[in-house]
């Protein structure tokens, strides 16, 4: 339980702790609508819903609130389960659908009618909107509001039997058209929709509205604490009203917390769908997307995401969280677990002239200096190697400590080399370097005690394997694209750069999802489409940690 951490409890855990002290057995739920893929904002909700239940010895249900058949799909149901499991949470046998309760929800609606608290309305959607009023003006009552209980029961039963076309009638709650909360102005309970449902098929042609089905599904499942984001705060009076009007027990307690908003992206399902359908990205799992499957494909770890959500904490104030903090959490995690390898992104060939032709030796390299248990590996070394082009300058400035004409540098895990000649093409472009090596400096140190200030990475040109490397940047060029009217105009046109790189040959064994650090380059993940014949790596995150540097300055 949270008390064992000896840390102040957030307001949700304080409430739950008091309830547990009074004998409450905690039951929470994570209730997504299966109409899209989950994003990192949902990850925060998952961590809270499952985390609170786990900490207080309770259970958390996973429920699909599948009340809108025209927008839902089994694909989304499957992806949601995959994402929750990947984040490290388990609902055990507590997996449900709102559609499991359609018959019970229908009976609840009939009971509300019998109590004189609901009516069948013939107004069109546009007319209902016109009658509703606004924040400063009260609404007008529907001309059908005073139908008798008997007539409403009859019409609602006929709605269920499919006698009326889509949109011709709705069942509405009878609350108060002058209520200051517009959600309480006789909201719809059921609408007619002759649509095939992914679970119930064509057995229903009326479907409950989300606000109605959600709260009563919570009650049916015995949920004790309905934890949700702040946009549902204004819906809470309706949540409570439906449960009371239906005579449902128990009555869960709804508690709201701030949602997770992230810089340089959008967190609206509608907008994410627009990005996918408009082909601005390559699907829901595009590594630039804030979807959980996109983050996973890019190389994010569940541990890093959970840590990020933990640091953000639980508050009542909506804010914009810096993506640099998320990246910081990822670096902290990958620094401990990701093995190091060498990769050359912009190759410049180096011929070591005094190294024997045809010879190859294997040099010992440390897999991860942060974790000695990962051991060492052998990397091939030969006469011909590649270095990164930016590790050489023909006319270097004063504090350039890498390779230059006449200068000596250390090859990572290898030897000291000295540049003796620069080869250029007819246009004056550098195509090759000629160097010599000191065979007494294997392992990176000289017996005579001389020092070099620069160490560069490399790969053997005779053994390296080619790879496609996808370097990702922010999806949007502005910090808060969601606040812009023309938000699509803010897309970063340089958010993806594809390069050809040369890697250590050992990486042909990398399976999709394998994460490593390309030394001095960043962290990279083998893409789901990567094969030994065609290696594809996604850049997960760069090595530079802007968040940590900002915090150190403060």
N, C-alpha and C positions, 0 to 999 in steps of 0.2 A: 504494500500500500504506500501511497505518497508520503505518509507521515514519516516513514522510515528514512527518507532522504534528508530529513532535518532542514528542509528548505521551506520558505513560505508557500502556502498553497495558492494557486490562482483561484479566481472567484468561482469557477465551475467545480473544482475539486473541493473547495470549502463547502459548497452546498451539498455535494455528494457525500462528503465526509460526515457532515451533520446528519444526513438522512441515514447513512449506514449505522451511525451511533444509535439511531432510533429504531433499528431493526430492519431497515430496507435492504432487500436483495437487489443489487444493481443490474438492470437490463437496459442496454443502449442499442442503437441500431445505426447502420450506415445505409441510407435509402436512396440511391441514385436512380434517376430516370434513364432507362436504356435507350437513349436517343443520341448518343455520341460517345466519344472516348473520354476517359477521365484525364484531367490535367493536374498540375501540381497544386492548384487550389483545393482539389478534392483530396490530395494527399494529406493536407493539413487536417481536413475533416476526418479522414480515415484514422490518422494518428490520435486524434482526440476521442473519437467514438470508441475505437478498439482499445486505446491506451487507458482511458478512464475505467472502462469495464475491467480490464486486466488488473489495474492497480488496486481496485477495490473488491476483487474476488468475484466479479460478476461475469456476465456474458454479453457479447455484442452480436446482434443479428445482421446478416446481409440481406437486404430486401430490394428487389427491383420494383420501383413504383411505376408499373407499366400500365398507365391509364390512357395513353394516346397512341393507338395502333398505327396511325399513319406516319409516325416519326420513329417508331421503335423497330429494333431488329435483333435477331439472335446473335449476330456478329458483335453487337455492343454488349450484350449480356455476357458472352464469353470473354471479351476483352476486359470487362470490369472485374470478373473473377480472377483473371490472370494478374491484373494490376494489384489487387488487394493482397493476393498471395505473395507476389514479388516484393511488396513493401514489408512483408514479414508478419502478416496477420492471418488469423484462422478463425472462421466462423463455425467450425466443426459441423454439426448437423443443423445449424440455425440459418438455413438458406430459404428465403421465401420470396413470393411475388404478391403484389397487391391483387393480381388477377386470381390468386388463390382464394380471395375473399369476396369475389364479385357477388355471389349469392347473398352472403351476409351483409355486404354493403347495400345491396338492393333492399333487403329487409330493414336495414337502418333507415333508408330513405322513406320507405313505406311508413315506418313508425313516426318519422318526423311529420309526414303528411297527416297521419291520424291525430297527431297532437296539434294540428292546425298551424304548423310552423313552416310549411312549404306549399308551393302551388305550381301548377303547370302554366307556363307563360307562352303566348303565341307571338310575342314581339320578335322581330328579326334582330340579328346581331347589331346592326346599325341603329335600330330603334332603342335597343337596350342601352347602348352607349349614349345615345341622345338623352334618354330618361335619367341616366345616372347622376348628372350634375357634375360639379367639379369641386376643387378644394375650398372654394369660397361660396358656392351656391349649392343648396340641397337638391337632391334628385326628386323625380316625380314617381308616384306609384304606378305600376303597370295596371292597365285597365282589366287585366285578368287576375289581379291579386286576390280578389274576394270570391273566387270560385269556391263552391262548397267542398268540404272534405271528400264527399262521395264522388263528386265530379273529378277532383284531382286524382283520387285513387284509380278511377276508371281510366282517365287519360294516361296516367303514368304506366298502368298495365298495358295499355294499347301501344304506348311508345316502345315498351319492351318487345311486344309481339311484332314490331316492324310495320305498323300501319301508316306511319307518317314519314315523309322524306327528310333528308338531312337538313338541319337548320330551321325546320318549321316550328319546333317546340323545344323548350328546355324546362327542366324542373329547377325552380329557384327557391332559396331560403326566404322566409318572410321575417325580416329583421327590422330595419329602419332606414328608409330612404333619405332621412335627414341626418344620418349618423356622420360625425366628423371624419371617421375613418371610411373612405370610399369602399374598402373591401367588405364592409358590413352592410352595404346598400343592396340588399336582396341578391346576393351572389348566386351564380348558377351552381347547381349540384350535379345534374346530369345533362348531357347533350346527346342528340341523335347523330349517330355516325355509322353508316352501313359500310364498315371496313373490316377487313380480315385481320384478326389479332394473331400474333406469333405463337400464342399458347392456346387460346380458347377458340381459335378458328373463326367460324361465322355464327357461333352460338349466341353472341350478343350483338345488338345493333345500337345499344345505348351504353355510354361509358361515363363513369364518375369523373368529376373534375378533381384535379390534383389536391386542392385544399381539403376537399371532403374525404377522399380516399386515404390521404396521408395520415391525418390525425386518427381516423377510426381504425386504420391498419395498425397504428401504434398501440391503440387500446386493445385490439384483438390479440396482439402478441404480448401484451403485458409489459410494454416498455415503461420504465420508471422515469427515465430522463431523456427527453427528446432534444438532443444537442444539434443546433443548426446555426447558420450564419446570419448576420444582422439584417439582411434583406427580408428575413422571415419575421422580424420583430413586429412589423405592422400587421402581419397575418395572425399573430398569436391570439387576439380576441376571437377571431373566427375559428381558430383551432379549438379553443375552449368551448365556443358556442356550439359547434357541431357535436362535440362529445356529450355536452349536457342535453342538447335537444334530442339526440338519439337515445338517451338513457344508457349510454355505454359505460362500462366499468372494466378495468380501472381507468383513472384519468391521469395520463402521463403529464409530467411537468416539462414545458418547453423552456429552454435556456439558449440564448443567442450569444454568439461570439463573432469577432471581426473576421472577415474573409481574408484570404491571402491574395494580394495583388502584387504583381512582379513587374519591375521596370523592363522596358524594351520588348514587351510582348503584350498580347491581349489574352484575357482569361474568360471570355464569353464563348459558350458553346456555339452560339449562332455565328459569331465572327470566325471562330476556328473552322467551322463547317464551310464558311464562305472562302477561307483561304484554301481549303482542300478542293472544293468544287470549282473554284476559279483557277486552279492549277498554279497558284502562287507558291505552293510547296508541293513536295512529292508524296502526298498522302498523310494520314494521321500520324504515322510514326516517323515522319521526316525529323531528323535530328535537330532541326531548328525550332520545332514546335515545343510548346510547354506541356504537351501531353505526357503522361507517364510512360507510354510506350515509346514516344520520341526520345525522352530523356534516357530511357533504358538502352535504346539503340545507339545513342550517342556515347554511352559509357558511364552514365551516372550510376551510382550504387544506392541501394535502398538505405544503407546506413547513413550516407551523406544527406539524403532527403529527410530522413527522420531527425537527424541532428539539426538541420536547418529549421524544421518545424518546431523543434524543442527550443531553440534559441529565440525564435520569434515569440513564443509563449502564447498565452490566451488573454486577449484584451477585449474591450468594448469599443475600441476606436479603429475605424478603417484607416489604413495607410498604404503607402506604396513601398514595398520591400525591395531593397537593392539586390539585383541579380548578382552583384559582386559578392554578397554574403553567401549566397547559394554556392557560387564557384569556390569560395574560400572553404566552405564545409567539404566540398568535393576534393579539393587539393589535400586538405588535412587527412582525409580518409585514404585517398589513393597514394599519398606519400608513404603510408605504412604498408600498403598491400601490393602496389603495382610493381612488377619487376622492371628493371631498366634494360633497354636495348639501344643499339646505335642505328640511326637512320640518317641518310643524307637526302635532303629535300631539293637542293639545287646543286647538282654534282659538278665538281671540277676534278678532272683526272690528274692524279699524281703518279709519276713513275719514279720509283726509288732505284736509281741507277746502280748502286753498289750492292743491291740485294740480289741474290742468285736467281736467274731466270728459271721458271718452272718449280721453284721451291714454295712450299706452303708450311706454315707452322701454326699451331693453335695456342692462343694466348688466353690466360685465365682472366675472367671478368666477373665482378661482383654483381649478383642479381639485384640486390636491394640493400644499400648500406644502412637503411633504417630497420632492417629485419634480417639478422644474420642467419636465421633458420632457412631462408630461401636459398642459401648456398651460392655456388658459383657456376659459371658456364664457360665453354670454350668458344672463342671466336676465331675464324681463320684470318691469317695475315699473309699477304703476298707482295710481290714486287709492284703490282698495280693496285692503287687504292683510289677511292673517291673521298673528297672532303667537301664540305659546303662552300660554295663560292664566296660567301661573305666572310669566310675565315681566312681569306687572302686579300691583301692589298698591295699593289705594285708600288705605290707611293703612300705609305701609311702615315697617319698623324702621330704625334709624339707618344700618346698613351695607348697605341694599338699594340697589343701583346700577342697577336696571333701571327700567322705566317706571312712573311714578306721576303723579297729578295735578300739573301744573305742572313736572314733571321732563322733562329732555331726555336722549335716548339716541341711540346710533348704530345705524342699520340696517346689518346686515352687507352690505358692498359697495355700500351705498346712501347715504342722507342722514341728517342729524340730524332727529329729529322730537320734538315737544313735545306732551304730552297737555293738552288744553284743556277736555274735557268727558267725563263718564262717563254712559252711557245705561244705564238699568235697566228691567226689566220690572215688572209690578205686584207681584210677589213680592219685589222688591228684588234680583234677580239681575242681575249686570252682563252686558249683551248686546252692547255696542258701545262703542268709544272714538272720540272725535273728537280729531284731532290736526292740527297744522300742521307743515310741513317747511321747511327752509331750503335753497332751490335752490342756494346757493353751497357746499354741503357735499357735493356728489356725490363719491363715492369714499371718504367717511368722514373728511374733515378740513375744518376751518373756516379760511377766509382770515384771519379776525381772530385766529386762534391760540387760541380758546377750546377747552377740553377737556371731554370727557364720559367718565365712568368705565365706563358700561355699553354693551355691544354685544349686540344680540339678533338672532336669525335670523327669517325671515319668508318668506312666499310671496305672490305676487299673487293675490288672491281671484278676479280676472277670468280668470286663466289656469291656476290650480292644478288638478291632477287628483286625484281621490279614490283612495285605496288602502286595502286591508285590511292592517293591520299586526298581526302575531302576536308578542307579547312573551313570551319563554320565560324561566322561572326554573328552579331546580334541580328535578329530577324527584322527589327525596325530600327530606324535611324534616330528616332526621338525617344525620350525617356518614358513618356506616357502616351502611347499612340491611341489608347482608348478614349482619351479626352479630345482627340482631334475630329473635326467634322468629316474630313476626307482622310480617314485613317489608312486606307490602302495606299494613298500617295506617300505615306511615311515608310513604306517597305524599303529595307536596305538592299539596294541592287547588287551589293558586293557581299551578301551574306554567305555565299558559297564560292569557294575557289578550289578547283580540282588540279592537283599536281601529280607528276610522276616522281616517285622517290625510289631510292635503293636501300634495302634493308638487310640486316643480318640473315643468313640463310635459315637459321633456326625458326624464323617466323613463318615459314611455310607450314609449320605445324599448328599455327594459331587457329583455333576454332572460332566461329562467330561468337562475339561477346567477350573475347579475350581482351583484357585491358593491360596496357603497359605504358611506361614512360619512354618516349624517344628522348634520349639524353640531350639536354639543352634546347629541346624543341617544345615539349609539352606532353600531355597524356593523350593516348590514342586507343581506340577500340576497334577490333575487327568487326566489320559490318556483317549484317545477317546474310548478305549476298557474297561474302568473301569465300573463296575456295583456294586450295593450294595452287591451282593453275592460274587464278586471277585474284591476287590479294587486294582487298579493299579495306582501308583504315579510315575511320572518322576521327577527327580531332575532338577530343572530349573537352579539354580545357587547356589553356596556355599555362606556362609555368609562372608567369608574373601574377602576383596576388595583390590586386589593387585594394581589396578590402583590408587586408592585414596592414598594408602600408598606411592606409588612411587612419586606422585605429592607433597605430604606433605614433603618428603625428599628433593625435589627440591626447 
